[in-house]
Amino acid sequence: MGFYERHIAPVLISCACSAKPIGRQREKVVPLAFGEVLELGMGAGANLPYYDRSKVAKVSAVEPNAQMRSRATKAAAEAGIEIKLLDGVGERLPFEDGSFDCIVCTYTLCTVGDVAKTLAELRRVLKPEGRLFYCEHGRAPDAEVERWQRRIEPIWTPLGGGCRLTRTPGQSIKAQGFAVEWQDQFYLPNTPRAFGWTEWGAATVA
């Protein structure tokens, strides 16, 4: 991992993920979490202020970036939430089968190396009656916007911590054995459309 990935990318990603439109999206998803929670890709802990502590028993999380883990630990202390934060990736989760009541996944599927393996792991660690709450950005439904996404993506991905602009989160979740209970989608306001197509919802194990 080079200087940019260690010192610059975490700052840029933290700033981007703290933007007001994204914060409003977090407010729609994170407070739904309950019981034993797994957060995939905690980043710098941007979701922590939005958890309803009256509903959440414990928050566990995986985050592969050491600088992000350090930031998340500080954010948890500020939010007054005790977390179990581990070094890990979505494709190999260090948890037993059926460990969690729910999983929170926000702006993370764009960065994982293998979406199918990650979602298979989420299914594995989720209890049969559990819920996956997600909010992800991805490929726009408008052809002209998608063309711009494909032009930008090769430049953006190495700068944005591995973020891909053209993934299809809702379709991927359904394809990997989840039943989507509900899903909403739109372009984030005050955001360039190439970066702003967003899908959020809740899913169960099919």
C-alpha positions in Angstrom: 0.0 0.0 0.0 1.5 3.3 -1.1 1.5 6.8 0.4 -1.6 7.8 -1.5 -3.6 4.8 -0.2 -2.3 5.2 3.3 -2.6 8.9 3.9 -4.5 10.7 1.1 -7.3 8.3 0.0 -8.7 7.8 3.6 -9.1 11.6 4.0 -10.7 12.1 0.6 -13.1 9.1 1.0 -14.1 10.3 4.5 -14.9 13.7 3.2 -16.9 12.3 0.3 -18.8 9.9 2.6 -19.7 12.7 5.0 -21.4 14.8 2.3 -24.9 15.9 3.3 -26.8 14.0 0.6 -25.1 10.8 1.7 -25.8 11.5 5.3 -29.5 11.8 4.5 -29.3 8.4 2.9 -27.7 6.9 6.0 -30.6 8.3 8.0 -33.0 6.2 5.9 -31.2 2.9 6.5 -29.0 2.7 9.6 -31.7 3.4 12.2 -33.5 0.3 11.0 -30.7 -1.9 12.4 -31.5 -4.1 15.4 -30.1 -6.8 17.6 -26.6 -8.2 16.8 -25.4 -6.0 13.9 -22.7 -6.5 11.3 -21.5 -3.5 9.4 -19.7 -4.3 6.2 -16.9 -1.9 5.5 -17.2 0.6 8.4 -14.8 3.0 6.8 -14.3 6.0 9.1 -17.5 5.3 11.1 -19.9 7.6 9.2 -22.8 5.4 10.1 -22.2 5.3 13.8 -24.2 8.4 14.8 -27.3 7.0 13.1 -27.7 3.7 15.0 -30.7 3.5 17.3 -29.0 2.3 20.5 -32.3 1.3 22.0 -32.6 -1.4 19.3 -29.0 -2.4 18.8 -27.4 -4.9 21.1 -23.9 -4.9 19.6 -22.2 -3.7 16.4 -19.4 -5.7 14.8 -17.7 -4.6 11.7 -14.9 -5.4 9.3 -12.7 -2.8 7.6 -9.5 -3.6 5.6 -7.9 -0.2 5.8 -5.9 0.5 9.0 -6.3 4.2 8.8 -10.0 3.9 8.4 -10.2 1.6 11.4 -8.4 4.2 13.5 -10.8 6.9 12.4 -13.8 4.6 13.1 -12.5 3.8 16.6 -12.4 7.5 17.4 -15.9 8.0 15.9 -17.3 5.2 18.0 -15.9 6.7 21.2 -17.5 10.1 20.2 -20.8 8.4 19.4 -20.8 6.4 22.7 -21.1 3.1 20.8 -19.1 0.0 21.7 -18.0 -1.8 18.5 -16.0 -4.9 17.6 -13.9 -3.7 14.7 -11.9 -6.3 12.8 -9.4 -6.2 10.0 -11.2 -8.2 7.2 -12.7 -8.3 3.8 -16.2 -9.1 2.6 -15.1 -12.2 0.7 -13.9 -13.9 3.9 -15.8 -12.8 7.0 -14.4 -13.9 10.3 -17.7 -14.9 11.8 -19.7 -18.1 12.4 -22.7 -19.0 10.3 -26.0 -17.3 11.4 -24.2 -14.8 13.7 -26.2 -11.7 13.0 -29.8 -10.4 13.2 -29.0 -7.8 10.6 -26.3 -6.4 8.3 -25.8 -2.8 7.4 -24.0 -2.2 4.0 -23.7 1.4 2.9 -21.5 2.5 0.0 -19.4 -0.6 0.3 -20.3 -3.0 -2.5 -18.7 -0.6 -5.0 -15.3 -1.3 -3.5 -15.2 -5.0 -2.7 -13.1 -7.2 -4.9 -15.8 -9.8 -5.6 -19.4 -8.8 -5.2 -20.8 -12.4 -5.5 -18.5 -13.9 -2.9 -19.1 -11.0 -0.5 -22.9 -11.3 -0.8 -22.6 -15.1 -0.3 -20.7 -14.4 2.9 -23.3 -12.0 4.0 -26.0 -14.7 3.5 -23.8 -17.1 5.5 -23.4 -15.0 8.6 -27.0 -13.7 8.6 -29.6 -15.5 10.7 -32.4 -17.1 8.6 -34.9 -14.5 9.8 -32.3 -11.6 9.5 -32.3 -8.5 7.4 -29.8 -6.9 5.1 -30.2 -3.1 5.0 -28.3 -1.5 2.2 -27.7 1.8 0.5 -25.3 1.7 -2.5 -24.5 3.8 -5.6 -24.0 2.2 -9.0 -24.8 2.1 -12.6 -27.3 4.7 -13.8 -30.4 3.6 -15.8 -29.9 6.5 -18.3 -27.7 5.6 -21.2 -25.9 8.9 -21.5 -25.0 8.9 -17.7 -23.9 5.3 -18.0 -21.5 6.2 -20.9 -20.0 8.8 -18.7 -19.6 6.4 -15.8 -17.7 4.0 -18.0 -15.4 6.8 -19.2 -14.7 8.0 -15.7 -14.4 4.7 -14.0 -10.9 3.7 -15.0 -9.6 7.0 -13.6 -11.8 7.1 -10.6 -11.4 3.6 -9.3 -7.7 3.9 -8.2 -8.3 7.4 -6.8 -11.5 6.4 -4.9 -10.3 3.5 -2.9 -11.3 0.9 -5.5 -14.8 2.4 -6.0 -16.6 1.2 -9.2 -19.3 3.3 -10.7 -21.0 0.7 -12.9 -22.0 -2.0 -10.5 -25.6 -3.0 -10.0 -26.2 -3.4 -6.3 -30.0 -4.3 -6.3 -29.6 -6.8 -9.1 -26.5 -8.4 -7.5 -28.3 -8.7 -4.1 -31.2 -10.5 -5.8 -28.9 -12.7 -7.9 -27.1 -14.0 -4.8 -30.0 -15.5 -3.0 -31.6 -12.6 -1.2 -35.3 -11.6 -1.5 -35.6 -7.8 -1.7 -38.5 -6.7 0.6 -38.4 -3.1 -0.6 -36.1 -0.9 -2.6 -36.1 2.8 -3.5 -33.8 4.5 -6.0 -33.0 8.0 -7.3 -30.2 10.3 -8.2 -28.6 12.0 -5.1 -29.4 15.7 -5.1 -26.5 18.2 -5.5 -24.3 15.3 -6.9 -23.0 14.7 -10.4 -25.2 12.1 -11.9 -22.2 9.9 -12.8 -21.6 9.5 -9.1 -25.2 9.8 -7.8 -27.4 6.9 -8.8 -28.4 5.3 -5.5 -30.4 2.2 -4.5 -31.4 1.4 -1.0 -33.7 -1.1 0.7 -34.0 -4.2 2.8 -33.6 -7.9 1.9 -34.0 -11.3 3.5 -32.4 -14.6 2.8 -34.6 -16.2 0.1 
